[in-house]
Amino acid sequence: MAEFKTKVESAKEWVVEHKLRTVGCFWLGSVTGLMAYNWSRPMKTSVKIIHARVYAQALTLAALAGAAVAEYYDHKSGPHVDRRYAKYQFPIDAYSHKD
């Protein structure tokens, strides 16, 4: 019987494989949401933009820290540790200078 993944499982797998893209999307979403939130407040437009950027930057740093922790634990105990980094490793004798 074939094993089917739920939407949550497939989303989790995508996030694990694309951590930095996830952080970038999180940053974009947080800037957009914070701009919408700040737009209703009585401030100058430049101050609204600065506040949204600073808050989004803090949230993004927290997301990067979370991605680093997830990468550490995923690398340490993930089921596919060997094959995940295999595409970035070169064979030892590929660049040997033997005549």
C-alpha positions as CSV (number, residue, x, y, z in Angstrom):
1,M,0.0,0.0,0.0
2,A,1.4,3.4,-1.0
3,E,2.1,5.8,1.8
4,F,0.4,9.2,1.2
5,K,1.7,12.4,2.8
6,T,-0.7,14.9,4.3
7,K,-0.4,18.6,3.4
8,V,1.2,19.3,6.7
9,E,3.8,16.6,6.3
10,S,4.6,17.8,2.7
11,A,4.8,21.4,3.9
12,K,7.1,20.5,6.7
13,E,9.4,18.5,4.3
14,W,9.5,21.6,2.0
15,V,10.4,23.9,4.8
16,V,13.2,21.5,6.0
17,E,14.6,21.4,2.4
18,H,14.3,25.2,1.7
19,K,15.1,26.9,5.0
20,L,16.5,30.1,3.7
21,R,13.7,30.5,1.1
22,T,11.3,30.0,4.0
23,V,13.0,32.7,6.0
24,G,12.8,35.1,3.0
25,C,9.1,34.4,2.6
26,F,8.7,35.0,6.3
27,W,10.5,38.3,6.0
28,L,8.4,39.4,3.1
29,G,5.2,38.4,4.9
30,S,6.2,40.1,8.1
31,V,7.1,43.4,6.3
32,T,3.8,43.3,4.5
33,G,1.8,42.5,7.7
34,L,3.6,45.1,9.8
35,M,3.1,47.7,7.1
36,A,-0.6,47.0,7.1
37,Y,-0.6,47.2,10.9
38,N,1.4,50.4,11.1
39,W,-0.7,52.1,8.3
40,S,-3.6,52.4,10.7
41,R,-1.6,54.2,13.3
42,P,-1.2,58.0,13.4
43,M,2.4,58.5,12.4
44,K,4.4,59.9,9.5
45,T,4.8,57.5,6.5
46,S,8.5,57.4,6.9
47,V,8.2,56.4,10.5
48,K,5.7,53.7,9.6
49,I,8.1,52.2,7.1
50,I,11.1,52.3,9.5
51,H,9.1,50.7,12.3
52,A,7.9,47.9,10.0
53,R,11.4,47.3,8.7
54,V,12.9,47.1,12.2
55,Y,10.2,44.8,13.5
56,A,10.5,42.6,10.5
57,Q,14.2,42.5,10.8
58,A,13.9,41.3,14.5
59,L,11.4,38.6,13.5
60,T,13.7,37.5,10.6
61,L,16.7,37.2,13.0
62,A,14.6,35.0,15.2
63,A,13.5,32.9,12.2
64,L,17.2,32.6,11.1
65,A,18.1,31.4,14.6
66,G,15.3,28.9,14.4
67,A,16.5,27.7,11.0
68,A,20.0,27.3,12.3
69,V,18.7,25.2,15.2
70,A,16.6,23.1,12.9
71,E,19.5,22.6,10.5
72,Y,21.7,21.6,13.4
73,Y,19.3,19.0,14.7
74,D,18.3,17.9,11.2
75,H,21.9,17.4,10.2
76,K,22.7,15.6,13.4
77,S,19.8,13.2,13.4
78,G,18.1,13.4,10.0
79,P,17.2,10.2,8.2
80,H,18.9,11.3,5.0
81,V,22.2,12.8,6.4
82,D,24.5,11.0,3.9
83,R,22.5,11.6,0.7
84,R,21.6,15.3,1.4
85,Y,25.1,16.6,1.1
86,A,26.4,14.0,-1.4
87,K,25.7,16.3,-4.3
88,Y,28.1,19.0,-2.9
89,Q,31.0,16.6,-2.3
90,F,33.5,15.8,-5.0
91,P,35.2,12.4,-5.3
92,I,38.6,12.4,-3.7
93,D,40.5,11.4,-6.8
94,A,38.6,13.7,-9.2
95,Y,41.2,16.5,-9.0
96,S,44.3,14.5,-8.3
97,H,47.4,15.5,-10.2
98,K,48.8,12.1,-11.0
99,D,50.5,11.6,-14.3
